């Protein structure tokens, strides 16, 4: 778990799942239909922008720090765009703002 936290703290972005359907002990799971993805909580907890497939319905409150891709080609184009310092800073600031606004500690008992 420490390795995961270390990676997350040093990452610039969180890349969402690339598969929609998963098999888990014979049960088919679909992100955001029968299974929630951890990217939502990770984006908030670690103050990181998320890059997710277009089919994944993210909470509206994270829209300013969420980037959607439709195809592998569009994902490549997004990654190239994010190499621009100004663009990267915009998403990083939005992610930090969202993290402060929607801190997980506000929702946990």
VEXDREN-2710 file (C-alpha; in Angstrom, 1 decimal):
% VEXDREN-2710
k/r/px/py/pz
1/UNK/0.0/0.0/0.0
2/UNK/2.9/2.4/0.7
3/UNK/4.1/1.8/-2.9
4/UNK/0.7/2.7/-4.3
5/UNK/0.6/6.0/-2.2
6/UNK/4.1/6.9/-3.3
7/UNK/3.2/6.3/-7.0
8/UNK/0.0/8.3/-6.6
9/UNK/1.7/11.2/-4.9
10/UNK/4.2/11.5/-7.7
11/UNK/1.9/11.0/-10.6
12/UNK/0.7/13.9/-12.7
13/UNK/-2.5/12.2/-13.9
14/UNK/-4.6/9.1/-13.1
15/UNK/-5.5/7.1/-16.2
16/UNK/-8.9/5.4/-15.9
17/UNK/-9.8/1.9/-16.9
18/UNK/-9.4/0.9/-20.5
19/UNK/-11.9/-2.0/-20.4
20/UNK/-15.6/-1.6/-19.7
21/UNK/-16.5/-5.2/-18.9
22/UNK/-14.7/-7.3/-16.3
23/UNK/-15.2/-10.8/-15.1
24/UNK/-15.0/-11.4/-11.4
25/UNK/-15.5/-15.0/-10.2
26/UNK/-17.9/-15.6/-13.1
27/UNK/-19.9/-12.4/-12.5
28/UNK/-19.7/-9.8/-15.2
29/UNK/-19.1/-6.3/-13.9
30/UNK/-19.5/-3.0/-15.7
31/UNK/-17.9/0.1/-14.5
32/UNK/-20.4/2.6/-13.2
33/UNK/-23.3/0.2/-13.7
34/UNK/-22.5/-2.7/-11.4
35/UNK/-19.1/-1.5/-10.1
36/UNK/-17.8/1.9/-9.1
37/UNK/-14.3/2.7/-10.2
38/UNK/-11.8/3.9/-7.5
39/UNK/-10.6/6.7/-9.8
40/UNK/-13.2/9.0/-8.3
41/UNK/-11.9/8.7/-4.8
42/UNK/-8.2/8.6/-5.9
43/UNK/-8.7/11.9/-7.9
44/UNK/-10.0/13.6/-4.7
45/UNK/-7.7/12.0/-2.3
46/UNK/-4.5/12.6/-4.3
47/UNK/-5.6/15.9/-6.0
48/UNK/-4.9/14.5/-9.5
49/UNK/-6.7/15.1/-12.8
50/UNK/-8.3/11.9/-14.3
51/UNK/-8.1/10.7/-17.9
52/UNK/-11.0/8.3/-18.4
53/UNK/-12.9/6.6/-21.3
54/UNK/-15.9/8.5/-22.6
55/UNK/-18.3/5.8/-21.4
56/UNK/-17.4/6.3/-17.8
57/UNK/-19.8/8.6/-16.1
58/UNK/-17.9/10.7/-13.7
59/UNK/-19.5/13.0/-11.0
60/UNK/-20.2/16.5/-12.3
61/UNK/-18.3/18.0/-9.4
62/UNK/-15.0/16.6/-10.9
63/UNK/-15.7/17.7/-14.5
64/UNK/-13.1/20.5/-14.4
65/UNK/-10.4/17.9/-13.6
66/UNK/-11.6/15.1/-15.9
67/UNK/-10.5/14.5/-19.4
68/UNK/-12.4/12.0/-21.6
69/UNK/-11.1/9.9/-24.4
70/UNK/-13.0/7.9/-27.0
71/UNK/-10.4/5.9/-28.8
72/UNK/-6.7/4.9/-28.3
73/UNK/-5.9/7.6/-31.0
74/UNK/-7.7/10.3/-29.0
75/UNK/-6.0/9.2/-25.8
76/UNK/-2.6/9.6/-27.6
77/UNK/-3.6/13.1/-28.7
78/UNK/-4.7/14.0/-25.2
79/UNK/-1.4/12.9/-23.7
80/UNK/0.5/15.0/-26.3
81/UNK/-1.7/18.0/-25.4
82/UNK/-1.0/17.5/-21.7
83/UNK/2.7/17.9/-22.3
84/UNK/1.9/21.6/-22.7
85/UNK/2.9/23.2/-19.3
86/UNK/0.0/25.7/-19.3
87/UNK/-2.6/23.0/-20.0
88/UNK/-1.1/20.6/-17.4
89/UNK/-1.1/23.4/-14.8
90/UNK/-4.8/24.2/-15.5
91/UNK/-5.8/20.6/-14.8
92/UNK/-3.6/20.3/-11.8
93/UNK/-5.1/23.5/-10.3
94/UNK/-8.6/22.3/-11.0
95/UNK/-7.8/18.9/-9.4
96/UNK/-6.4/20.6/-6.3
97/UNK/-9.5/22.9/-6.0
98/UNK/-11.8/19.8/-6.3
99/UNK/-9.8/17.9/-3.8
100/UNK/-10.2/20.7/-1.2
101/UNK/-13.8/21.2/-2.0
102/UNK/-14.8/17.6/-1.9
103/UNK/-12.3/16.2/0.6
104/UNK/-13.1/12.6/1.5
105/UNK/-13.0/13.4/5.2
106/UNK/-16.2/15.4/4.7
107/UNK/-18.0/12.2/3.7
108/UNK/-16.4/9.6/5.9
109/UNK/-17.8/8.9/9.4
END
